[in-house]
């Protein structure tokens, strides 16, 4: 059974443009806009999220 999303704010976001991430599900990572939560969430496969984060870290 999937767990409830454990939302956290990225340490790299500023207070005026926050993104929240829930990565406690073993199969997917969920992303949402802190200021517009009512607009929904985006869910991506964990492997795709990991590749995205590694790419961003490269600068």
Protein Blocks (a to p, Z undefined) as FASTA:
>chain_A
ZZdddddddfkbcfklccdddfkbfkbccdddfklmmnopcdddfklmmmmmmmmmnZZ
